[in-house]
Amino acid sequence: MLQVISRAAAVRVPIARGAYTTAAGDTTSRRFRGGAPSASPTAGLFRDSLPAVTKLAFTDHRSDPASWARALGVSTEAVALYLESEVIDLHVDSFLWKRMAGYDLTRRHTPGPLNAAFARQVDLPRLREAQVSGAIWVITTNPWRTAQGRAEAFSRNLDALRAELARAPDDVAVVRTAAEYEAARAQGKHAAFLGIQGGNALDVDPEGGALDRAGDWILRVTLVHLTNSALGGTSAPQGGNRPLSDRGRAYVRALNARKICVDLAHISRRAFFDALEVHDRSQPVMVTHTGLDGATPHWRNITDAQLRAVADLGGTVGVIYQSEFLGDPLFHGRFASIVRHLGHICDTVGEDFASLGSDWDGMIVTPRDMPTCLELPRLVDAMLRAGWSDTRVKKILGGNFLRVVKALRG
Protein backbone atom coordinates (compact mmCIF):
# COMPACT_ATOMS: atom_id res chain seq x y z
CA MET A 1 0.00 0.00 0.00
CA LEU A 2 1.13 3.57 -0.69
CA GLN A 3 2.12 5.51 2.42
CA VAL A 4 1.21 9.18 2.24
CA ILE A 5 2.63 11.86 4.52
CA SER A 6 2.48 15.63 4.72
CA ARG A 7 5.45 17.85 3.87
CA ALA A 8 8.47 17.07 6.02
CA ALA A 9 9.53 20.56 7.01
CA ALA A 10 8.09 22.09 10.16
CA VAL A 11 7.09 25.71 9.66
CA ARG A 12 5.19 28.44 11.45
CA VAL A 13 2.78 30.61 9.53
CA PRO A 14 1.82 33.85 11.28
CA ILE A 15 -1.70 35.05 10.60
CA ALA A 16 -2.77 38.55 11.50
CA ARG A 17 -5.55 39.04 14.03
CA GLY A 18 -8.81 39.60 12.15
CA ALA A 19 -7.79 37.44 9.18
CA TYR A 20 -8.22 33.85 8.17
CA THR A 21 -6.87 31.41 5.61
CA THR A 22 -9.37 29.78 3.28
CA ALA A 23 -9.21 26.35 1.69
CA ALA A 24 -7.64 27.96 -1.34
CA GLY A 25 -4.81 29.30 0.82
CA ASP A 26 -5.58 33.01 0.49
CA THR A 27 -5.75 35.25 3.55
CA THR A 28 -8.73 37.55 3.85
CA SER A 29 -10.40 39.74 6.43
CA ARG A 30 -13.97 39.60 5.20
CA ARG A 31 -16.95 38.22 7.07
CA PHE A 32 -19.63 35.91 5.74
CA ARG A 33 -23.14 37.31 5.70
CA GLY A 34 -25.03 35.17 3.24
CA GLY A 35 -23.20 36.21 0.10
CA ALA A 36 -19.55 37.20 0.11
CA PRO A 37 -17.52 36.78 3.30
CA SER A 38 -16.81 39.82 5.47
CA ALA A 39 -14.73 40.57 8.59
CA SER A 40 -15.51 39.83 12.27
CA PRO A 41 -13.56 41.61 14.99
CA THR A 42 -14.98 39.36 17.72
CA ALA A 43 -14.40 35.93 16.20
CA GLY A 44 -12.11 33.52 18.04
CA LEU A 45 -8.82 33.78 16.14
CA PHE A 46 -5.29 32.51 16.49
CA ARG A 47 -3.44 34.33 19.23
CA ASP A 48 0.01 34.48 17.68
CA SER A 49 0.81 31.92 14.99
CA LEU A 50 -0.07 28.50 13.73
CA PRO A 51 1.68 25.57 15.44
CA ALA A 52 4.35 23.58 13.69
CA VAL A 53 3.27 21.44 10.76
CA THR A 54 2.60 17.83 11.66
CA LYS A 55 3.12 14.99 9.18
CA LEU A 56 0.13 12.68 8.89
CA ALA A 57 1.02 9.12 7.97
CA PHE A 58 -1.71 6.94 6.51
CA THR A 59 -2.30 4.27 3.90
CA ASP A 60 -3.86 5.53 0.69
CA HIS A 61 -6.22 2.71 -0.25
CA ARG A 62 -6.87 4.29 -3.62
CA SER A 63 -3.63 2.68 -4.75
CA ASP A 64 -5.04 -0.81 -4.20
CA PRO A 65 -8.79 -0.74 -3.54
CA ALA A 66 -9.14 -4.49 -4.14
CA SER A 67 -6.88 -5.24 -1.18
CA TRP A 68 -8.90 -2.87 1.01
CA ALA A 69 -12.09 -4.63 -0.06
CA ARG A 70 -10.63 -8.02 0.83
CA ALA A 71 -9.43 -6.78 4.21
CA LEU A 72 -12.90 -5.47 5.04
CA GLY A 73 -14.74 -8.45 3.59
CA VAL A 74 -16.75 -6.32 1.16
CA SER A 75 -17.19 -6.19 -2.59
CA THR A 76 -14.82 -4.29 -4.84
CA GLU A 77 -17.91 -2.50 -6.17
CA ALA A 78 -18.65 -1.15 -2.69
CA VAL A 79 -15.11 0.18 -2.25
CA ALA A 80 -15.09 1.67 -5.75
CA LEU A 81 -18.37 3.50 -5.11
CA TYR A 82 -17.18 4.66 -1.71
CA LEU A 83 -13.94 6.06 -3.14
CA GLU A 84 -15.74 8.02 -5.87
CA SER A 85 -18.21 9.55 -3.38
CA GLU A 86 -18.11 12.60 -1.13
CA VAL A 87 -18.03 11.11 2.38
CA ILE A 88 -19.06 13.64 5.02
CA ASP A 89 -19.96 13.13 8.66
CA LEU A 90 -22.28 15.64 10.30
CA HIS A 91 -21.03 15.28 13.90
CA VAL A 92 -17.50 14.47 15.11
CA ASP A 93 -16.91 15.11 18.82
CA SER A 94 -13.22 14.17 19.08
CA PHE A 95 -12.19 17.67 20.17
CA LEU A 96 -13.95 16.92 23.47
CA TRP A 97 -11.19 14.41 24.26
CA LYS A 98 -8.52 16.90 23.24
CA ARG A 99 -9.92 19.29 25.84
CA MET A 100 -10.40 16.72 28.60
CA ALA A 101 -7.47 14.37 28.12
CA GLY A 102 -5.04 15.92 25.65
CA TYR A 103 -6.09 13.56 22.81
CA ASP A 104 -3.88 14.48 19.87
CA LEU A 105 -6.05 14.72 16.75
CA THR A 106 -3.00 14.56 14.49
CA ARG A 107 -1.72 11.29 15.98
CA ARG A 108 -2.93 7.86 14.91
CA HIS A 109 -4.57 6.07 17.84
CA THR A 110 -5.51 2.43 18.29
CA PRO A 111 -9.09 1.46 19.25
CA GLY A 112 -7.78 0.63 22.71
CA PRO A 113 -8.86 -2.14 25.10
CA LEU A 114 -12.57 -1.38 24.63
CA ASN A 115 -12.36 -1.60 20.81
CA ALA A 116 -13.28 2.06 20.37
CA ALA A 117 -16.25 1.98 22.73
CA PHE A 118 -16.95 5.53 23.98
CA ALA A 119 -13.80 7.05 22.39
CA ARG A 120 -10.75 6.49 20.14
CA GLN A 121 -13.02 6.13 17.11
CA VAL A 122 -11.35 8.71 14.86
CA ASP A 123 -8.34 10.97 14.49
CA LEU A 124 -7.02 12.86 11.49
CA PRO A 125 -4.68 10.13 10.16
CA ARG A 126 -7.46 7.53 10.30
CA LEU A 127 -10.02 9.88 8.75
CA ARG A 128 -7.56 10.50 5.91
CA GLU A 129 -6.97 6.78 5.48
CA ALA A 130 -10.73 6.18 5.48
CA GLN A 131 -11.09 8.83 2.77
CA VAL A 132 -13.61 10.79 4.84
CA SER A 133 -13.68 13.91 2.72
CA GLY A 134 -15.35 16.20 5.24
CA ALA A 135 -16.93 16.47 8.67
CA ILE A 136 -18.45 18.91 11.12
CA TRP A 137 -16.05 19.13 14.05
CA VAL A 138 -17.95 20.30 17.11
CA ILE A 139 -17.20 22.29 20.22
CA THR A 140 -19.36 20.89 23.02
CA THR A 141 -20.55 23.31 25.70
CA ASN A 142 -20.04 22.84 29.44
CA PRO A 143 -23.47 23.85 30.81
CA TRP A 144 -22.24 24.30 34.38
CA ARG A 145 -20.27 27.47 33.65
CA THR A 146 -21.86 30.90 33.92
CA ALA A 147 -23.22 32.42 30.73
CA GLN A 148 -20.23 34.75 30.46
CA GLY A 149 -17.87 31.92 31.32
CA ARG A 150 -19.37 29.76 28.56
CA ALA A 151 -18.89 32.54 26.02
CA GLU A 152 -15.27 33.06 27.02
CA ALA A 153 -14.61 29.32 27.01
CA PHE A 154 -16.11 29.05 23.54
CA SER A 155 -13.72 31.67 22.17
CA ARG A 156 -10.76 29.83 23.68
CA ASN A 157 -11.99 26.50 22.34
CA LEU A 158 -12.57 27.89 18.87
CA ASP A 159 -8.99 29.11 18.84
CA ALA A 160 -7.76 25.75 20.09
CA LEU A 161 -9.74 23.65 17.60
CA ARG A 162 -8.65 25.76 14.65
CA ALA A 163 -5.05 25.59 15.84
CA GLU A 164 -5.21 21.80 16.20
CA LEU A 165 -6.63 21.35 12.70
CA ALA A 166 -4.06 23.80 11.31
CA ARG A 167 -1.24 21.52 12.42
CA ALA A 168 -1.76 19.46 9.25
CA PRO A 169 -2.19 22.04 6.48
CA ASP A 170 -1.33 19.59 3.70
CA ASP A 171 -4.17 17.33 4.81
CA VAL A 172 -6.86 19.52 6.39
CA ALA A 173 -8.59 22.80 5.55
CA VAL A 174 -11.18 24.54 7.71
CA VAL A 175 -14.10 25.48 5.46
CA ARG A 176 -17.37 27.41 5.79
CA THR A 177 -19.18 26.96 2.49
CA ALA A 178 -19.75 24.34 -0.19
CA ALA A 179 -17.44 26.31 -2.48
CA GLU A 180 -14.66 26.17 0.09
CA TYR A 181 -15.35 22.46 0.59
CA GLU A 182 -14.90 21.90 -3.15
CA ALA A 183 -11.66 23.92 -3.12
CA ALA A 184 -10.32 21.79 -0.26
CA ARG A 185 -11.28 18.61 -2.08
CA ALA A 186 -9.57 19.81 -5.25
CA GLN A 187 -6.41 20.07 -3.16
CA GLY A 188 -6.91 16.55 -1.81
CA LYS A 189 -7.65 17.71 1.72
CA HIS A 190 -10.13 16.78 4.42
CA ALA A 191 -12.63 19.66 4.70
CA ALA A 192 -13.41 20.55 8.31
CA PHE A 193 -16.61 22.45 8.97
CA LEU A 194 -17.04 23.71 12.55
CA GLY A 195 -20.08 23.53 14.80
CA ILE A 196 -21.30 24.14 18.35
CA GLN A 197 -23.10 21.54 20.44
CA GLY A 198 -25.18 23.45 22.98
CA GLY A 199 -26.33 26.89 21.90
CA ASN A 200 -25.96 28.05 25.50
CA ALA A 201 -22.27 28.50 24.64
CA LEU A 202 -23.32 31.90 23.33
CA ASP A 203 -26.60 32.72 25.06
CA VAL A 204 -25.33 35.51 27.32
CA ASP A 205 -27.10 38.11 25.14
CA PRO A 206 -30.92 37.72 25.19
CA GLU A 207 -31.08 38.64 21.49
CA GLY A 208 -28.29 36.29 20.41
CA GLY A 209 -25.69 38.97 19.83
CA ALA A 210 -22.96 36.85 21.42
CA LEU A 211 -23.07 34.71 18.26
CA ASP A 212 -20.78 37.35 16.78
CA ARG A 213 -18.00 35.66 18.75
CA ALA A 214 -18.32 32.79 16.27
CA GLY A 215 -17.50 35.01 13.32
CA ASP A 216 -17.82 33.08 10.08
CA TRP A 217 -16.38 29.86 11.38
CA ILE A 218 -19.46 28.10 12.71
CA LEU A 219 -21.66 26.31 10.18
CA ARG A 220 -24.30 25.04 12.59
CA VAL A 221 -25.39 25.22 16.21
CA THR A 222 -27.16 22.42 18.08
CA LEU A 223 -29.63 24.55 20.04
CA VAL A 224 -29.90 22.33 23.12
CA HIS A 225 -27.75 19.48 24.38
CA LEU A 226 -28.31 17.07 27.28
CA THR A 227 -29.65 19.59 29.81
CA ASN A 228 -32.36 22.21 29.78
CA SER A 229 -30.99 25.68 29.23
CA ALA A 230 -32.12 29.27 28.97
CA LEU A 231 -32.92 28.52 25.33
CA GLY A 232 -35.27 25.60 25.91
CA GLY A 233 -35.78 21.96 26.74
CA THR A 234 -33.69 18.89 26.05
CA SER A 235 -35.05 15.62 24.72
CA ALA A 236 -33.37 13.76 27.59
CA PRO A 237 -35.88 12.12 29.98
CA GLN A 238 -35.10 14.48 32.86
CA GLY A 239 -35.89 17.47 30.65
CA GLY A 240 -39.65 17.30 30.99
CA ASN A 241 -40.38 18.19 27.32
CA ARG A 242 -39.97 21.90 28.03
CA PRO A 243 -40.75 24.43 25.27
CA LEU A 244 -38.40 26.83 23.54
CA SER A 245 -38.05 30.01 25.61
CA ASP A 246 -38.44 33.55 24.31
CA ARG A 247 -34.65 33.78 24.45
CA GLY A 248 -34.48 30.57 22.40
CA ARG A 249 -36.83 32.01 19.79
CA ALA A 250 -34.67 35.13 19.51
CA TYR A 251 -31.62 32.87 19.23
CA VAL A 252 -33.12 31.01 16.27
CA ARG A 253 -33.76 34.32 14.53
CA ALA A 254 -30.18 35.39 15.26
CA LEU A 255 -28.85 32.15 13.74
CA ASN A 256 -31.01 32.68 10.65
CA ALA A 257 -29.74 36.24 10.27
CA ARG A 258 -26.16 34.97 10.29
CA LYS A 259 -26.88 31.99 8.04
CA ILE A 260 -25.78 29.57 10.73
CA CYS A 261 -27.74 26.37 10.36
CA VAL A 262 -30.12 25.46 13.19
CA ASP A 263 -29.45 21.89 14.34
CA LEU A 264 -32.41 20.28 16.11
CA ALA A 265 -30.68 17.21 17.52
CA HIS A 266 -31.14 16.72 21.28
CA ILE A 267 -34.01 19.22 21.59
CA SER A 268 -37.34 18.30 23.19
CA ARG A 269 -40.13 17.47 20.79
CA ARG A 270 -42.13 20.46 21.97
CA ALA A 271 -39.20 22.87 21.57
CA PHE A 272 -38.40 21.32 18.16
CA PHE A 273 -41.66 22.60 16.71
CA ASP A 274 -41.42 25.87 18.64
CA ALA A 275 -38.13 26.51 16.85
CA LEU A 276 -39.67 25.83 13.46
CA GLU A 277 -42.45 28.32 14.19
CA VAL A 278 -39.95 31.20 14.13
CA HIS A 279 -37.40 29.71 11.72
CA ASP A 280 -36.83 31.40 8.35
CA ARG A 281 -38.73 29.16 5.92
CA SER A 282 -36.23 29.96 3.17
CA GLN A 283 -33.41 28.24 5.09
CA PRO A 284 -32.92 24.49 5.67
CA VAL A 285 -32.51 22.93 9.10
CA MET A 286 -30.57 19.84 10.12
CA VAL A 287 -30.78 17.15 12.73
CA THR A 288 -27.13 16.18 12.63
CA HIS A 289 -27.00 13.07 14.82
CA THR A 290 -30.10 11.12 15.77
CA GLY A 291 -31.96 7.86 15.37
CA LEU A 292 -35.44 7.51 13.92
CA ASP A 293 -38.31 6.82 16.29
CA GLY A 294 -40.21 5.14 13.48
CA ALA A 295 -37.42 2.56 13.25
CA THR A 296 -36.59 2.32 16.96
CA PRO A 297 -38.77 4.11 19.54
CA HIS A 298 -36.43 6.01 21.87
CA TRP A 299 -36.37 9.40 23.59
CA ARG A 300 -33.19 10.31 21.67
CA ASN A 301 -34.77 9.66 18.25
CA ILE A 302 -36.93 11.97 16.14
CA THR A 303 -40.48 11.08 15.16
CA ASP A 304 -41.80 10.83 11.61
CA ALA A 305 -43.55 14.18 12.13
CA GLN A 306 -40.21 15.77 12.99
CA LEU A 307 -38.56 14.03 10.04
CA ARG A 308 -41.19 15.39 7.65
CA ALA A 309 -40.73 18.89 9.07
CA VAL A 310 -37.00 18.76 8.32
CA ALA A 311 -37.66 17.51 4.79
CA ASP A 312 -40.26 20.24 4.21
CA LEU A 313 -37.52 22.83 4.76
CA GLY A 314 -35.09 21.02 2.46
CA GLY A 315 -32.84 19.90 5.30
CA THR A 316 -31.18 16.62 6.13
CA VAL A 317 -31.01 14.14 9.02
CA GLY A 318 -27.76 12.44 10.08
CA VAL A 319 -28.12 8.95 11.51
CA ILE A 320 -26.14 8.42 14.71
CA TYR A 321 -24.05 5.27 15.34
CA GLN A 322 -24.94 4.78 19.04
CA SER A 323 -26.06 1.17 19.30
CA GLU A 324 -28.93 1.57 21.75
CA PHE A 325 -30.53 4.40 19.79
CA LEU A 326 -30.52 2.09 16.76
CA GLY A 327 -32.28 -0.73 18.62
CA ASP A 328 -29.28 -2.93 19.46
CA PRO A 329 -27.86 -3.97 22.84
CA LEU A 330 -25.18 -1.51 23.94
CA PHE A 331 -22.15 -3.69 23.21
CA HIS A 332 -23.71 -5.71 20.42
CA GLY A 333 -24.56 -3.12 17.77
CA ARG A 334 -24.34 -3.89 14.06
CA PHE A 335 -23.91 -1.52 11.12
CA ALA A 336 -26.98 -3.08 9.52
CA SER A 337 -28.99 -1.06 12.04
CA ILE A 338 -27.57 2.19 10.65
CA VAL A 339 -28.74 1.12 7.20
CA ARG A 340 -32.16 0.29 8.64
CA HIS A 341 -32.55 3.79 10.06
CA LEU A 342 -31.30 5.38 6.85
CA GLY A 343 -33.82 3.24 5.00
CA HIS A 344 -36.60 4.54 7.24
CA ILE A 345 -35.75 8.10 6.22
CA CYS A 346 -35.78 7.14 2.55
CA ASP A 347 -39.05 5.25 2.86
CA THR A 348 -40.74 8.08 4.78
CA VAL A 349 -39.59 11.28 3.05
CA GLY A 350 -37.28 10.17 0.24
CA GLU A 351 -33.58 9.66 -0.34
CA ASP A 352 -32.75 13.37 -0.50
CA PHE A 353 -32.88 13.85 3.27
CA ALA A 354 -30.67 11.12 4.75
CA SER A 355 -27.06 11.63 5.85
CA LEU A 356 -24.40 10.22 8.18
CA GLY A 357 -24.09 11.75 11.66
CA SER A 358 -21.97 9.29 13.60
CA ASP A 359 -21.28 11.21 16.85
CA TRP A 360 -17.81 9.65 16.71
CA ASP A 361 -15.96 10.08 20.00
CA GLY A 362 -19.09 11.50 21.63
CA MET A 363 -18.99 8.78 24.31
CA ILE A 364 -21.05 6.44 22.16
CA VAL A 365 -20.66 2.71 21.59
CA THR A 366 -20.39 2.22 17.85
CA PRO A 367 -21.45 -0.97 16.03
CA ARG A 368 -19.01 -3.71 16.95
CA ASP A 369 -18.57 -4.62 13.27
CA MET A 370 -17.85 -0.96 12.40
CA PRO A 371 -16.14 0.44 15.50
CA THR A 372 -14.11 3.21 13.80
CA CYS A 373 -14.07 5.24 10.62
CA LEU A 374 -11.79 2.70 8.93
CA GLU A 375 -14.64 0.24 8.33
CA LEU A 376 -17.03 2.69 6.61
CA PRO A 377 -17.07 0.86 3.23
CA ARG A 378 -18.94 -1.93 5.01
CA LEU A 379 -21.86 0.48 5.26
CA VAL A 380 -21.80 0.99 1.49
CA ASP A 381 -21.60 -2.74 0.90
CA ALA A 382 -24.72 -3.23 3.03
CA MET A 383 -26.55 -0.49 1.12
CA LEU A 384 -25.73 -2.11 -2.21
CA ARG A 385 -26.79 -5.53 -0.94
CA ALA A 386 -30.10 -3.92 0.06
CA GLY A 387 -30.58 -2.99 -3.59
CA TRP A 388 -29.95 0.74 -3.19
CA SER A 389 -28.81 2.63 -6.27
CA ASP A 390 -25.40 4.27 -6.59
CA THR A 391 -27.21 7.62 -6.70
CA ARG A 392 -28.93 7.01 -3.37
CA VAL A 393 -25.70 5.88 -1.73
CA LYS A 394 -23.82 8.96 -2.92
CA LYS A 395 -26.55 11.26 -1.64
CA ILE A 396 -26.43 9.67 1.80
CA LEU A 397 -22.64 9.63 2.04
CA GLY A 398 -22.32 13.37 1.44
CA GLY A 399 -24.42 14.71 -1.40
CA ASN A 400 -27.46 15.59 0.69
CA PHE A 401 -25.40 17.50 3.23
CA LEU A 402 -23.62 19.48 0.51
CA ARG A 403 -26.99 20.39 -1.00
CA VAL A 404 -28.03 21.85 2.37
CA VAL A 405 -24.82 23.85 2.74
CA LYS A 406 -25.15 25.21 -0.79
CA ALA A 407 -28.74 26.26 -0.12
CA LEU A 408 -27.70 28.05 3.06
CA ARG A 409 -24.36 29.59 2.13
CA GLY A 410 -23.35 28.68 -1.40
C-alpha positions, 0 to 999 in steps of 0.5 A: 500500500502507498504511504502518504505523509504531509510535507516534512519541514516544520514551519510556522505561519503567522496570521494577523488578528482579524484574518483567516486562511481559506481552503484555497490558501488566500488570507482575507479579512472579510466576514460571511453574511449570506453572500460574500464573506466579510470581517468579524472583529470578535471571532475567536482567532489565532493568538500568535501563529499556527503551530508547527506542521505535523506529518500525517502518515496513513495508507492511501487505499486508492492505490489498491482498492481491491486489497482494502475490499478483501481486508474489510470483507466487502465487494470491490464495487462497494469500495469503488463506489465509496472512493468516488463519493463525497463522504461527510460526517455531520457530527464528530466530537473528538475535540472533546477528548482533546480538551479533557485528556489531551487527545492528539487529533493529528496522531494515529490512535488504536481502538484501545482495550474497549475496541473504540467503545466511547472514544478512540473512534477517529483521528485525522490520520485515520479519517484520511486513510478512510477517505472521509472527505469532510466532517463537522467538528464540534465544540461541546458546551459545558453547561455548568459554567456561567453564561459569560464563562461559557462565552469566554470558554467558547472563544478559547476553544474555537482558537484551540480547535482551529489551531489543532486542525491547522497543524496538518495544512497539507491534509486539512482545511477549515471550510465554511461553504460548499465552495470552500469544501470543493476547493479543499477537495480539489487540493486533496484535503479533508474539509473541516466544517465547525459547529457548536453543540449546545447553543448556551455556549453563546446565550449571554445576550438575550437577542443572540448577539454573542453569536458574533463571537463565532464570526464566520467559522461556525456552520451550525449550532445544536440549540440544546444538548443534554440539559435544559438551558435558557434557550429551551428543553432537552429531549433527555428524559429528565428534561420534561419536554420543556418548550423553547423560551423567548430567548431561544426564539430570539436565538433562532432568529439570530442564527437565521440572520447569520446563516448559521444552520439550526441543528435540532438534535437533542431538543425536546419534541415540543421545543423542536416545533417551537423553533420551526415556528420562528425559523426562516422558511427559506433556510434548511434545518438539520438534525445532525446526529439522531436515530429515527423513532419510526425505526426504533422508539427512543427518547433520543430519536426523532419522530416521523412528524419531525422528520417530515418537518426537516424535509419540508424545509429542504434539510437533512437528518444524520443517523447516529451510530450509538447502538442503543438508539438504533435498537441494538444492545449496547455492546452488540450493535451492528452496522446493519442497524444504521442502514435500517434507520437510513432506510426509514428516512428514505421510505418516509420522506425520500432519499434526498434527506438522509445523511451520516451523523456518527457522533464519533468520539461522543462517548457512544458505543459504535457498532461492533462490526464498524467500530471506527471510521476505517470500516465505513465501506462496510456500510456501502456494501450493506446499502448495495446488498439492500438494492440501493442505487449508486445515486442514493448511496452517494446522496447519503454519504455526502451529497445531501449535506452538501446540498443543504450547505449550498442552499444556506451559504453557497 
